[in-house]
Amino acid sequence: MADLFTMLQTTSRSLETQRYALDVVGQNIANVNTPGYARRVVDIAAVPPYEPRSAGSGAEVLSVRAIRDRFLDRRVREEMSAEQAAAAAADILALLETGIGAPGTSVDGDLDDLFDAFASLAEAPTSSTARIEVVTEAQKLAATFNTLAGGLAEAARDVDVRVRATVDQINALARQIADLNGSLAGMAPGAPEALHVRDQVIQALESLSALIDVQAVEVESGGFDVSIGSGRLLVVANTPYEIGTTPRDGTGVSDIVAAGQVITGEIAGGTLGGLLDVRDVKMPAYLQHLDRLAYEVAQNINAIHAGGYDLQGNPGVAFFEPLASVAGAAAALRVNGALSAPGGERLVAASTSPTAPGNNENARALAALRDQPVVGGTATFAETWAQFVYEVGRDAASASEAAVSRGEVLRQVTNLRDGVSGVSLDEEAANMLRFQRAYEANARYFKTVDELLVTLMGLVEA
């Protein structure tokens, strides 16, 4: 049978238990808006009696737990990685789409102007003004191709700068996670300080997944081993394995390397994945499309021009400088220097007869190229340009839609996780009231036992 002093000890222990529970409630309320914080709950258990006729020894705190759902945590990381990849791609593609120019103000407009100049030359084949206009419009078209090709190359270099900066951020987060893992290894599992560090680890993991798609495996201490790509180690326990960049030969851009191996093609998610997809897949496709159009323009105009005769009755020279291949054609397109030199307009081959400079047949043939399916035998120059513009616009729209869609999925998954791990002020207010009432009741019980002791001691003294 418990004596009064034992009852005081029991009540004291119970008071401390309720006070601790109130402390946890206060911590939850204080961190209602803290990113990465998971609400804490207190596990309270009855203390068994020390002797057969005792009712028990009160209550004690067994542990404090952070409420988390591992599946939802992983889903948040996955969706964040996908959303950030789409968002990064959408940002870059929107800039590329803007750089193409409005309809009629870029290659399409310059092509129309050049063929209009050929048509005007057909009306006045001996006119110096018409000939100068042909050369001027051709130079303008070549300059536009050069500018667009240069813009794509510059955009690729800008993206590469972001790639290297993102790699630095990834390495910084890897070091942070490794340090936090090391801190957790020296703490008792379930200790309040361990819960705090674990929140930081998970928050760092989410920041990392926004940059690159990761695979995270929880270890016994509460930390995480992290890998990327095809199982490439990034963090193991308290050791980070940093990734790096290395120049890609002849391209002006960088590859991602891990442990000396190129892993660029293994990265698909996060900001880094979105940047690499645009830089290494979409931009080369756009440039190839642009090069094909420039090459076909030069080849077809050169072929017809070389079949005609200039004002002196000489065979036509190459209108554009000959191009060695399709690759690099847009950047290399130039009007023949002989045509652009002073007096070079006389070399424009408008005639099909060496003895009839007023013959306009060749100028008419050049003007007729406007509507001929000369690109691949199926498309006109204008249609090929429209396909290029459509391709860029389609990719930009798709990336933007994907970013919005993935963002909505991320929001929903985050809300589901917050429903499990987040702090509810209504719930905490109810818990606060419950623990407050329990504390007050224990305090009154303590007072009652104390009064009984005073009475007993008074009887003894009497």
Secondary structure, DSSP 8 states (H G I E B T S, - for coil): ---HHHHHHHHHHHHHHHHHHHHHHHHHHHTTT-TT---EEEEEEE---SSTT-----EEEEEEEE---HHHHHHHHHHHHHHHHHHHHHHHHHHHHHHH-STTSSHHHHHHHHHHHHHHHHHSTT-HHHHHHHHHHHHHHHHHHHHHHHHHHHHHHHHHHHHHHHHHHHHHHHHHHHHHHHHHHTS-TT-HHHHHHHHHHHHHHHHHHHHS-EEEEE-TTS-EEEEETTTEEEEETTEE---EEEE-TTTS-EEEEETTEE-GGG--SHHHHHHHHIIIIIHHHHHHHHHHHHHHHHHHHHHHHHTSB-TTS-B---SB---S-STTHHHH--B-HHHHSTTGGGG---BS-TT-TT--HHHHHHHHGGGS--BTTTB-HHHHHHHHHHHHHHHHHHHHHHHHHHHHHHHHHHHHHHHHHS--HHHHHHHHHHHHHHHHHHHHHHHHHHHHHHHHHHHHH-
